[in-house]
Amino acid sequence: MSERDDHSTGPDVMDMFDSDAGPQPVCRVCGALVAATDVYRRAHWDWHEASNGA
């Protein structure tokens, strides 16, 4: 998993989610519904970036 701090430049986590689908954001990669808080979005992004992620 890549280590990044909150101030580094990199891809925007919000671009990975479709928020027009309903009350919860939907992952554009795998279709999973993700909680609307930033913590869960970041964790889901990190899961995709992990060596065992999809």
C-alpha positions, 0 to 999 in steps of 0.5 A, a space after each residue: 500500500 502506498 504511504 501518503 500524507 494528507 498534504 501530498 499531491 496525488 489523485 483525488 479520491 472523490 473522482 473515484 466515486 459517483 455521488 449522483 447515484 443516490 444518498 451513498 457514493 458508488 465506487 466507479 471501479 467495483 460498484 460498491 456502495 461506500 459510506 459518505 464520510 471521507 474516512 471510508 472513501 480513503 479506506 476504500 481507495 487504499 484497498 484498491 491500491 493495495 497489492 491484494 485489492 481489486 
